[in-house]
Amino acid sequence: MVFAASIIQTVIKAVVIGAVAFGGILFGKHLRTKKNAKEALENNDK
């Protein structure tokens, strides 16, 4: 029973870490898109 509980805890931790990593990737893409749009707008003004 202890072994099963340990495996379940490990799986839950892995899922949480994976979700945080995925969220970070999406947030990074969002920031990059925003920066690219801002740079494109600044380049069009010149």
Distance bins in CASP14 RR format, pairs under 12 A and 6 or more apart:
PFRMAT RR
TARGET T0000
AUTHOR 0000-0000-0000
RMODE 2
METHOD distances of the structure
MODEL  1
1 7 0 0 0 0 0 1 0 0 0 0 0
1 8 0 0 0 0 0 1 0 0 0 0 0
2 8 0 0 0 0 0 1 0 0 0 0 0
2 9 0 0 0 0 0 1 0 0 0 0 0
3 9 0 0 0 0 0 1 0 0 0 0 0
3 10 0 0 0 0 0 1 0 0 0 0 0
4 10 0 0 0 0 0 1 0 0 0 0 0
4 11 0 0 0 0 0 1 0 0 0 0 0
5 11 0 0 0 0 0 1 0 0 0 0 0
5 12 0 0 0 0 0 1 0 0 0 0 0
6 12 0 0 0 0 0 1 0 0 0 0 0
6 13 0 0 0 0 0 1 0 0 0 0 0
7 13 0 0 0 0 0 1 0 0 0 0 0
7 14 0 0 0 0 0 1 0 0 0 0 0
8 14 0 0 0 0 0 1 0 0 0 0 0
8 15 0 0 0 0 0 1 0 0 0 0 0
9 15 0 0 0 0 0 1 0 0 0 0 0
9 16 0 0 0 0 0 1 0 0 0 0 0
10 16 0 0 0 0 0 1 0 0 0 0 0
10 17 0 0 0 0 0 1 0 0 0 0 0
11 17 0 0 0 0 0 1 0 0 0 0 0
11 18 0 0 0 0 0 1 0 0 0 0 0
12 18 0 0 0 0 0 1 0 0 0 0 0
12 19 0 0 0 0 0 1 0 0 0 0 0
13 19 0 0 0 0 0 1 0 0 0 0 0
13 20 0 0 0 0 0 1 0 0 0 0 0
14 20 0 0 0 0 0 1 0 0 0 0 0
14 21 0 0 0 0 0 1 0 0 0 0 0
15 21 0 0 0 0 0 1 0 0 0 0 0
15 22 0 0 0 0 0 1 0 0 0 0 0
16 22 0 0 0 0 0 1 0 0 0 0 0
16 23 0 0 0 0 0 1 0 0 0 0 0
17 23 0 0 0 0 0 1 0 0 0 0 0
17 24 0 0 0 0 0 1 0 0 0 0 0
18 24 0 0 0 0 1 0 0 0 0 0 0
18 25 0 0 0 0 1 0 0 0 0 0 0
18 26 0 0 0 0 0 1 0 0 0 0 0
19 25 0 0 0 0 0 1 0 0 0 0 0
19 26 0 0 0 0 0 1 0 0 0 0 0
20 26 0 0 0 0 0 1 0 0 0 0 0
20 27 0 0 0 0 0 1 0 0 0 0 0
21 27 0 0 0 0 0 1 0 0 0 0 0
21 28 0 0 0 0 0 1 0 0 0 0 0
22 28 0 0 0 0 0 1 0 0 0 0 0
22 29 0 0 0 0 0 1 0 0 0 0 0
23 29 0 0 0 0 1 0 0 0 0 0 0
23 30 0 0 0 0 1 0 0 0 0 0 0
23 31 0 0 0 0 0 1 0 0 0 0 0
24 30 0 0 0 0 1 0 0 0 0 0 0
24 31 0 0 0 0 1 0 0 0 0 0 0
24 32 0 0 0 0 0 1 0 0 0 0 0
25 31 0 0 0 0 0 1 0 0 0 0 0
25 32 0 0 0 0 0 1 0 0 0 0 0
26 32 0 0 0 0 0 1 0 0 0 0 0
26 33 0 0 0 0 0 1 0 0 0 0 0
27 33 0 0 0 0 0 1 0 0 0 0 0
27 34 0 0 0 0 0 1 0 0 0 0 0
28 34 0 0 0 0 1 0 0 0 0 0 0
28 35 0 0 0 0 1 0 0 0 0 0 0
28 36 0 0 0 0 0 1 0 0 0 0 0
29 35 0 0 0 0 0 1 0 0 0 0 0
29 36 0 0 0 0 0 1 0 0 0 0 0
30 36 0 0 0 0 0 1 0 0 0 0 0
30 37 0 0 0 0 0 1 0 0 0 0 0
31 37 0 0 0 0 0 1 0 0 0 0 0
31 38 0 0 0 0 0 1 0 0 0 0 0
32 38 0 0 0 0 0 1 0 0 0 0 0
32 39 0 0 0 0 0 1 0 0 0 0 0
33 39 0 0 0 0 0 1 0 0 0 0 0
33 40 0 0 0 0 0 1 0 0 0 0 0
34 40 0 0 0 0 0 1 0 0 0 0 0
34 41 0 0 0 0 0 1 0 0 0 0 0
35 41 0 0 0 0 0 1 0 0 0 0 0
35 42 0 0 0 0 0 1 0 0 0 0 0
36 42 0 0 0 0 0 1 0 0 0 0 0
36 43 0 0 0 0 0 1 0 0 0 0 0
37 43 0 0 0 0 0 1 0 0 0 0 0
37 44 0 0 0 0 0 1 0 0 0 0 0
38 44 0 0 0 0 0 1 0 0 0 0 0
38 45 0 0 0 0 0 1 0 0 0 0 0
39 45 0 0 0 0 0 1 0 0 0 0 0
39 46 0 0 0 0 0 1 0 0 0 0 0
40 46 0 0 0 0 0 1 0 0 0 0 0
END
